[in-house]
Amino acid sequence: MTISTTIIKSSSSGNGSTSAFTYSFKITDDDDIQVIIRSATGSETVKSKGTHYNVSGVGNNSGTVTFTSGNIPANGETVVLRRSTTQTQAMDLIDNDPMSANTIETAHDKSIAITQELQE
């Protein structure tokens, strides 16, 4: 699947009852998203997957971060969802080995994602 947008983050207001927040960018792993809560005073806290939230939509161009019970963002807090791709190269090229288009596209998508994040 291609990366069809330059958007790499979204922000939403917490209200003390909404637990699900959508993002509209592609992630290829549920560890490729950073979830930040910004207080009304501007201080930021990075939250932990599993402990504070769960992720759906991996591999798609959108998805949802759902906060676990007891971790729902309060009124006055801002939820910042930001793609944060690991800056590594995992594609291993082997001489004379057939390679699928999916392997090449996945590696290219990762390079584009990292470039977009660095530009942001």
TORFILO-296916 format. One record per atom (N, C-alpha, C): residue in three letters; y, z, x. Coordinates in steps of 0.05 Angstrom, whole numbers, plus 5000, padded with zeros to 4 digits. Example, Ala and Ser with C-alpha at 12.3 -4.5 7.8 and 13.67 -1.06 7.14 Angstrom:
// TORFILO-296916
Ala488651565264/Ala491051565246/Ala493451565264/Ser495551425257/Ser497951435273/Ser500151575258/
//
This chain:
// TORFILO-296916
Met497750005017/Met500050005000/Met502550005018/Thr504449855010/Thr506849835026/Thr508850055020/Ile510750095039/Ile512950275034/Ile515150105022/Ser515750154997/Ser517549984982/Ser520350094978/Thr521050314992/Thr523650434989/Thr524450565016/Thr527050615019/Thr528050755042/Thr528451055036/Ile527951135012/Ile528251415004/Ile526151585018/Ile526951805030/Ile524951985043/Ile525252275034/Lys527252335016/Lys527452605006/Lys528652604978/Ser528252834965/Ser529452874938/Ser530253164936/Ser532153214918/Ser533053484913/Ser533153534883/Ser532353774875/Ser532353844847/Ser533254134845/Ser534454204822/Ser535254484818/Ser533054644805/Gly532654884816/Gly530755074805/Gly532055214781/Asn530355304762/Asn531355444738/Asn529755694731/Gly527855764748/Gly526155994743/Gly523755944726/Ser523555704714/Ser521255644697/Ser519855384704/Thr521255194715/Thr520054934722/Thr518454974748/Ser515854894747/Ser514154924771/Ser513554654784/Ala513854424770/Ala513154164781/Ala515654004787/Phe515753894811/Phe518053734820/Phe516953474832/Thr518153244823/Thr517152984832/Thr518552894857/Tyr517152724872/Tyr518352584895/Tyr517752284891/Ser519452114902/Ser519251824898/Ser519051674924/Phe517351774942/Phe516951644967/Phe513951674974/Lys512951494991/Lys510151494998/Lys509551705020/Ile507351855015/Ile506252025036/Ile503251945038/Thr502151955062/Thr499351875066/Thr497552115070/Asp498652355071/Asp497152595074/Asp498752825061/Asp497453015050/Asp498953235036/Asp500353415056/Asp499953375081/Asp501553515102/Asp504053365110/Asp504353125099/Asp506652955106/Asp509153005089/Ile509253235076/Ile511653305060/Ile512553585068/Gln515053615071/Gln516253875077/Gln517653975052/Val517054215044/Val518254335020/Val520154565028/Ile522654525021/Ile524754715029/Ile526054835004/Ile526555095004/Ile528155214983/Ile530755294995/Arg532955184983/Arg535655254992/Arg536955444972/Ser537755674982/Ser538955874965/Ser541755794957/Ala542955944938/Ala545655884929/Ala547655924952/Thr546956084972/Thr548756124995/Thr548355915017/Gly546355745014/Gly545855535033/Gly543655585053/Ser542455825053/Ser540255875072/Ser537755735063/Glu536255635082/Glu533855475075/Glu531355615085/Thr529255595068/Thr526655695075/Thr524555485071/Val522955425092/Val520755225090/Val518355375078/Lys517155255057/Lys514955365044/Lys512255255054/Ser510055395049/Ser507455315059/Ser505655205037/Lys504354985044/Lys502454855025/Lys500155055020/Gly499155064996/Gly496955244989/Gly497955514981/Thr499655634997/Thr500755894992/Thr502955884970/His504755694974/His507055674956/His506955434937/Tyr505555224944/Tyr505554984928/Tyr503054814934/Asn502554614916/Asn500554414920/Asn501754144916/Val500553934927/Val501653664927/Val499653474913/Ser500753294896/Ser499153074885/Ser500652814890/Gly499252594887/Gly500452324891/Gly500152224920/Val498452344936/Val498152244964/Val497151954963/Gly498451794979/Gly497751514981/Gly499251334962/Asn500651454943/Asn502251294924/Asn505251304932/Asn506851154918/Asn509751154923/Asn511251374909/Ser509751564897/Ser511051794884/Ser508852004879/Gly509752244872/Gly507852454867/Gly509352704858/Thr507852924859/Thr508953174848/Thr508253404867/Val510153584871/Val509753844884/Val509754044862/Thr507654204860/Thr507454404839/Thr507354684853/Phe509254854846/Phe509355114858/Phe507255294844/Thr506055474860/Thr504055654850/Thr505455894835/Ser503956034820/Ser504956254805/Ser506256464824/Gly508656554816/Gly510056744833/Gly511856614854/Asn511756354856/Asn513456204875/Asn515256004863/Ile515656014837/Ile517255814823/Ile520255864831/Pro521555644838/Pro524355664847/Pro526155784825/Ala527855964833/Ala529556114815/Ala532055944808/Asn533356034787/Asn535955914779/Asn537855944803/Gly539255724809/Gly541155734832/Gly539955634858/Glu537255614859/Glu535955514883/Glu535655204881/Thr535655074904/Thr535154784904/Thr532554734918/Val530954564907/Val528354474918/Val528854214933/Val528354204959/Val528653964975/Val525853874984/Leu525053634976/Leu522453524984/Leu523053295003/Arg521953315027/Arg522553125049/Arg520053035062/Arg519752765065/Arg517452665079/Arg517752735108/Ser515552835120/Ser515652915148/Ser512952835161/Thr512952585171/Thr510452465182/Thr510052565211/Thr507552635217/Thr506752705244/Thr507252475263/Gln508652515284/Gln509352295302/Gln507252255323/Thr504952155314/Thr502752085331/Thr501751805325/Gln500051695341/Gln498951425337/Gln495951465336/Ala494751425313/Ala491851475309/Ala490151225309/Met491350985309/Met489750745309/Met488550685336/Asp485950665338/Asp484650615364/Asp483650325364/Leu484750165381/Leu484049885383/Leu481749845402/Ile479749695394/Ile477349645410/Ile477149345415/Asp476749255440/Asp476548975446/Asp474348835430/Asn475048605419/Asn473148435404/Asn471948565379/Asp473248765369/Asp472248895345/Asp473848795321/Pro472448715299/Pro473948635275/Pro475548865264/Met477948795255/Met479749005245/Met480648925217/Ser480549115199/Ser481349055171/Ser484349055168/Ala485348905148/Ala488148905143/Ala489149175135/Asn487549335122/Asn488249605114/Asn488849785138/Thr487349755159/Thr487749915184/Thr490449845196/Ile491049585197/Ile493649495208/Ile495949585191/Glu495649545164/Glu497849625146/Glu498349925147/Thr496250085149/Thr496650375150/Thr498150455175/Ala497450335198/Ala498950395223/Ala501850305221/His502250065210/His504949965207/His506650145188/Asp505450225166/Asp506850405147/Asp507650665161/Lys505950775178/Lys506551015191/Lys508950975210/Ser509050755224/Ser511350695242/Ser513950665226/Ile513750535203/Ile516150505186/Ile517050785176/Ala515150945167/Ala515851215157/Ala517251385178/Ile516151385202/Ile517351535224/Ile520151425230/Thr520551165231/Thr523151045236/Thr525151135214/Gln524351125189/Gln526151205167/Gln526951505170/Glu525051665177/Glu525551955181/Glu527552005204/Leu527151855225/Leu529051885248/Leu531851795241/Gln532051585225/Gln534651485216/Gln536051685198/Glu534551825182/Glu535652025163/Glu536852255178/
//
